[in-house]
Amino acid sequence: MSGSAVDSRLPAHLEVQGLVRTVQAGGGFAMVLHKGERDGGTILLVILENQSLGVLYERMPDLDGRRKWRVSKAQVSDNKQEFEDYLDRRMRQDPDVWIVELTVADRERFVRDNLSPA
């Protein structure tokens, strides 16, 4: 069977919907901060652990061609606004981007169980 990994990617709106439902089913809170392109928009996840500082995850390509979720930015307590400014810049640079905020009880566990490849 031919085709790249991009060809088999879920439409962005369905992936976002699945992430939101997964978080809510686990007792967390999820909110779409910015809706991007319905089918092919890049998805950025701001994950908060019990209302703590945000950590931004996005898919980054690996040498094997797979795209894995990686930390691309972390909010720091002495300059929280810089994190918000970064998200604003990303939205201006790419209006198709999705930004989804997820509040979970245990960020590392959520990432391991829900964002790591099988």
N, C-alpha and C positions, 0 to 999 in steps of 0.2 A: 504494500500500500504506500503510495507516495504522498507527499505533503509535509509541511512543516508544523512545528508545534503551535505556531500562530494560527494555522488553519483550524485547529481543534479547540481553540480557546472559547470558553463560554462568552456570550455577549456580556458586556460590562454590567448592564442593568440587572441581569440575572445573578451574576456573581455577587454584586452588592446586596441584592435582596437576600441571597443565601447567607451572607455574612451577618446581616442585620438579624435575621431570624435565629441564627446559631447563638449569637450573643444574648438575645432576648430569652431564648429557651434556657440558657444557663444562668438566668437571673441578672444579667447585665443590662446596660443601656446602650443603644446605638442611634446615631443621628447622621443623616446625610447633610454635610455642610455645603457641598457644591455638587450639583448634578452635571455630569459631563456628557460626552457623546454616548448615545444609548447602546450602541453595539461595540465600538472599539476604543472607547476612552481609557486612558491610563487610570488606574485606581491607586490612590494614596490612602493609607490607613493611619489615623492618629489614634494610638491606643493609650488609654489612661488606666491606671491600676488604682481603683478606689479613689478616684478624683485627684490623683497625684499629677505630676508633670507629664506632659505628652511625649510620646516617642513616635516618630514618623517611620512607617514601613512602606517600601515600594518594591516592586519586582525588578531585579537586576539580572542581566544575563550572566550565566556561568560559561566556562570554557566548553562544556558539553552541549551548549545550546539551550539548556533549560533555563527558565526564568524563576528564580527563587526570591522569596520575600526576604528583604534585608533592611536593617535600620539605616536610614539615610540622614536622619537628624533627630536630636534629642533636645527637649526644652530644658533650659537651666533656670533655677529659681531666681537668680539675680538679674535676669533679662528675659522675662517671659514674652515680652512684646516682640523680640527678635524672631521667635518661632512663628508668631502670628504673621509678621511681615514676610517671612519666608513662604508661608502658605499663600499669602496674597500675591506674591511674585509668581509663584507657580501657576496660579489661576490666570494671571494676566498673560504669562508666556504661553500657556496651553489652555485655551477655554474649553477644550474637550475633556479635561481631567476631572475625575471624581475625587472628592475628599470626604472620607467617612470617618466619623469619630466613634470609637468603641470604648466603653467603660466596662472593664472586667475585674473580677476579684484577684486574678493571678495572671498577669500579662505573659510571663514566660511559659506557663502551662498552656494558655490560649494559643500562643504562637506555635508551640510545639505540637499541640493536638489538632490545630485547625489550619495552620498556614504552611506547615512543613510538608514536603512531598512524601507520598506513601512509599 
